[in-house]
Amino acid sequence: MGTRSRATTRRQFLSATAAIPVVAGVSLRASAEPGAGVRGPELLIRKTVGPVAVSSGNGKQALQIAVEQMTAGKSPVDSAVAGVNVVEADPEDMSVGYGGLPNADGVVELDSCVMDGPTHLAGAVGALRNIMHPSRVALVVMRRTDHVLLVGEGALRFAKQHGFKEQNLLTDRARERWLAWKEAHHDDYIPPGGNSLDPGDANQPRRREEREWGTIHLSALNAAGDLGACTTTSGLSWKIPGRVGDSPLIGCGLYTDNDVGSAGSTGRGEAAILSNGAHLTVEAMRRGLHPKDACLETIKRVAHYTRIPRLLNNRGEPAFGLNFYAVNKKGEFGAASMRPSRFRVCDSEGERRVDTAYLYGR
C-alpha cells in the first residue's frame, strides 16, 4: 500500500514537471569556466523551443531555409540539405558547389555528406564532378543504397542514373584564379624529408601560402528532438586531383547521434580527418560538455597533435584555420576555432551571427 502510494506520487510529480513549459531564450550562466589561456564569449546555456540550426559563417540564408523547412514538418536532414543547396548554387561562394575553386588540373571536384539522426544512416560522395548539388546525391546514396560513400567516376554514374544532370561548374572567375595559381607554380607535393619533425631538415618546405578552404556545414534539430546534418564543399583550392577532405567522411567533417547531438567542421580537412573531429565533438557532448566546450576540446586535441614544422607558425601554433560547430539534443549550441571567428545560428530568437570560442589570438 505504502509502496504503491509512493510510486503514484512520483508519477504525479514527473507528470507535473513535464508539463512545465520551457521558456525560449532563457540564458543561464554556467558554473564551468573556460580553460586557462582560452578566450571567447561567455558560456551561455540556452533552452529553446522549436527548431534550432547552426552553421558556418556562410550559412545565413541556408539556416533560415532549414528552420522554415523543419517548421513545415520536413525532417532535419532534408531541411539541412535544402538549406545548403542555396550555397551550392551560388557562384559567389567559391568554396562550395557551382563556382567553387578547382583542383590543380582546373576541374571542380565536390565532396558532401549527410547524416540522419533517427535512422543513424549516412550518405556521402567524394571527388564528384559536374553535379551542382552533391548534397542531394549524398541523400540518395543514404536512402537508395546499402553504402555510405561513393567517389569519383562511380559517384558521377550513380548521380546520372538517378536523374542528376551534368554541367560545367567552373566559372570564369574561378578559372582566372586557377590560372593565377598555376603561374605561381605552387602545389601540394612534399619533397623527401619534408614531413620530418626536424625543423632543420634541408628539405623542410616553408609554410604554405594561405589558400581558401571554405565549406558549409549545417546541423539541425527539430521541435521533436530529432537531428540531421549536411556538410558540402568544393574542397581545398588547387588540390591534387582525387583528393578527398573531411567533408564526405562520417565522423570527420560531420557526425550526428540522435541521442546526443550533431557536429561538423570547416577549415583544414586533413586536421579534421586525423582527429576524427566531428565524432570526437559528439562524444564530448555525450560526456556532458556544453557544445561550445566540446568543440573547443576538439580544437585543443588538433593543436596538440600538430607537430610537423611546416604546419606551424613562428610561435609554434598551428598555422591553419579549423572550426567546429555543434548543437545538442537540448537545443544548446556552440562553436570553436583556432583563432577568433564567427558562426551562425537560427532558433526562436531568429537568425544571427555569434562569436566562436577560440584557442589562439590572431
Long-range contacts (C-beta under 8 A, 24 or more apart in sequence): 21-49, 22-47, 22-48, 22-49, 23-47, 24-48, 24-49, 24-50, 24-347, 24-348, 24-349, 25-348, 25-349, 30-290, 32-290, 32-293, 34-293, 34-296, 34-357, 35-296, 35-300, 37-359, 38-296, 38-357, 38-358, 38-359, 39-340, 39-357, 39-358, 39-361, 40-292, 40-296, 40-336, 40-355, 40-356, 40-357, 40-358, 41-354, 41-355, 41-356, 41-357, 43-290, 43-292, 43-293, 43-334, 45-290, 45-332, 46-331, 46-332, 46-333, 46-347, 47-330, 47-331, 47-332, 48-331, 48-347, 48-348, 48-349, 49-223, 49-331, 49-348, 50-223, 50-347, 50-348, 51-76, 51-79, 51-220, 51-221, 51-222, 51-223, 51-346, 51-347, 52-220, 52-221, 52-327, 52-331, 52-333, 52-345, 52-346, 52-347, 53-79, 53-80, 53-83, 53-218, 53-219, 53-220, 53-221, 53-327, 53-345, 53-346, 53-347, 54-218, 54-219, 54-325, 54-326, 54-327, 54-333, 54-335, 54-343, 54-344, 54-345, 55-83, 55-216, 55-217, 55-218, 55-219, 55-325, 55-343, 55-344, 55-345, 56-215, 56-216, 56-217, 56-218, 56-266, 56-323, 56-325, 56-343, 56-344, 57-341, 57-342, 57-343, 57-344, 57-353, 58-87, 58-93, 58-95, 58-96, 58-214, 58-216, 59-83, 59-84, 59-87, 59-216, 59-217, 59-218, 59-344, 60-344, 60-351, 60-353, 61-86, 61-87, 62-86, 62-87, 62-216, 62-218, 63-218, 63-344, 63-345, 63-346, 63-351, 64-346, 64-351, 66-218, 66-220, 66-346, 67-220, 67-346, 67-347, 67-351, 70-220, 70-222, 70-223, 71-223, 75-116, 75-118, 75-222, 75-226, 75-228, 76-116, 76-117, 76-220, 76-221, 76-222, 76-226, 76-227, 76-228, 76-229, 77-114, 77-115, 77-116, 77-117, 77-139, 77-220, 77-228, 77-229, 77-230, 78-139, 78-228, 79-220, 79-222, 79-228, 80-114, 80-218, 80-219, 80-220, 80-228, 80-229, 80-230, 81-114, 81-135, 81-136, 81-138, 81-139, 81-230, 83-218, 83-220, 83-230, 84-135, 84-216, 84-218, 84-230, 84-232, 85-133, 85-135, 85-136, 87-216, 87-232, 88-132, 88-133, 88-134, 88-135, 88-232, 89-132, 89-133, 91-171, 91-173, 93-214, 93-216, 94-173, 94-174, 94-177, 94-212, 94-214, 94-234, 94-237, 95-212, 95-213, 95-214, 95-215, 95-216, 95-233, 95-234, 95-237, 96-214, 96-215, 96-216, 96-232, 96-233, 96-234, 97-132, 97-133, 97-134, 97-169, 97-232, 97-234, 98-132, 98-167, 98-169, 98-171, 99-169, 99-171, 99-173, 99-174, 100-169, 100-174, 100-214, 100-233, 100-234, 100-235, 101-174, 101-177, 101-178, 101-212, 101-214, 101-234, 101-237, 101-238, 102-170, 102-174, 102-175, 102-178, 102-234, 102-237, 102-238, 103-235, 103-238, 103-239, 103-240, 103-241, 103-243, 104-187, 104-188, 104-238, 104-239, 104-240, 104-241, 105-241, 106-170, 106-175, 106-178, 106-182, 107-170, 107-241, 108-169, 108-170, 108-174, 108-234, 109-234, 109-235, 109-239, 109-241, 109-242, 109-243, 110-134, 110-169, 110-232, 110-233, 110-234, 110-235, 111-232, 111-233, 111-234, 111-235, 111-244, 111-245, 111-247, 111-248, 112-137, 112-138, 112-230, 112-231, 112-232, 112-233, 112-247, 112-248, 113-138, 113-149, 113-230, 113-231, 113-232, 113-247, 113-248, 113-249, 113-250, 113-253, 113-254, 114-138, 114-139, 114-142, 114-228, 114-229, 114-230, 114-254, 115-142, 115-228, 115-229, 115-250, 115-254, 115-255, 115-256, 115-262, 116-142, 116-228, 116-256, 117-226, 117-227, 117-228, 117-256, 117-257, 117-258, 117-262, 118-226, 118-258, 120-257, 120-258, 122-148, 122-250, 122-254, 122-256, 123-147, 123-148, 123-149, 124-148, 124-149, 124-150, 124-248, 124-249, 124-250, 125-149, 125-150, 125-151, 125-155, 125-159, 125-248, 126-150, 126-151, 126-152, 126-155, 126-244, 126-248, 127-151, 127-152, 127-155, 127-241, 127-242, 127-243, 127-244, 128-152, 128-155, 128-156, 128-159, 129-156, 129-169, 130-156, 130-166, 130-167, 130-168, 130-169, 131-156, 131-159, 131-164, 131-165, 131-166, 131-167, 132-167, 132-169, 133-164, 134-232, 135-230, 135-232, 136-164, 137-162, 137-164, 138-230, 138-232, 138-248, 148-250, 149-248, 149-249, 149-250, 151-244, 151-248, 152-242, 169-234, 177-237, 178-238, 181-237, 181-238, 186-238, 187-238, 187-240, 188-238, 188-239, 188-240, 188-243, 189-240, 190-310, 194-310, 195-308, 195-310, 196-308, 196-309, 197-307, 197-308, 197-309, 198-309, 199-309, 204-309, 204-310, 205-310, 206-310, 207-310, 207-311, 207-312, 207-313, 207-319, 208-310, 211-236, 211-237, 211-238, 212-237, 213-237, 213-266, 213-267, 213-268, 213-269, 213-320, 213-321, 214-266, 215-247, 215-253, 215-265, 215-266, 215-267, 216-266, 217-253, 217-254, 217-264, 217-265, 217-266, 217-325, 218-264, 219-254, 219-256, 219-261, 219-262, 219-263, 219-264, 219-325, 219-326, 219-327, 220-262, 220-327, 221-262, 221-327, 221-329, 221-331, 225-329, 226-258, 227-256, 227-257, 227-258, 227-261, 227-262, 227-327, 227-329, 228-256, 228-262, 229-254, 229-256, 229-262, 229-263, 229-264, 230-254, 231-264, 231-265, 231-266, 233-266, 235-269, 236-269, 245-269, 245-270, 245-272, 245-273, 246-270, 246-272, 246-273, 246-277, 246-278, 249-273, 251-276, 251-278, 251-279, 252-276, 252-277, 252-278, 252-279, 253-277, 253-278, 254-278, 255-279, 255-281, 255-282, 256-282, 257-282, 257-286, 258-329, 259-286, 259-329, 260-285, 260-286, 260-328, 260-329, 261-285, 261-291, 261-326, 261-327, 261-328, 261-329, 262-326, 262-327, 263-291, 263-294, 263-295, 263-324, 263-325, 263-326, 263-327, 264-324, 264-325, 264-326, 265-322, 265-323, 265-324, 265-325, 266-322, 266-323, 266-325, 267-320, 267-321, 267-322, 267-323, 267-337, 267-338, 268-320, 268-321, 268-322, 271-302, 271-306, 271-318, 271-320, 271-322, 272-302, 272-322, 274-302, 274-305, 275-301, 275-302, 275-305, 277-301, 277-302, 277-322, 277-324, 278-324, 281-324, 281-326, 282-326, 285-326, 285-328, 290-328, 290-332, 290-334, 291-326, 291-327, 291-328, 291-332, 291-333, 291-334, 291-335, 292-326, 292-333, 292-334, 292-335, 292-336, 292-357, 293-334, 293-357, 294-326, 294-334, 295-324, 295-325, 295-326, 295-334, 295-335, 295-336, 295-356, 295-357, 296-336, 296-357, 296-359, 298-324, 298-336, 299-324, 299-336, 299-337, 299-338, 299-358, 299-359, 300-359, 302-338, 303-338, 303-359, 317-360, 323-356
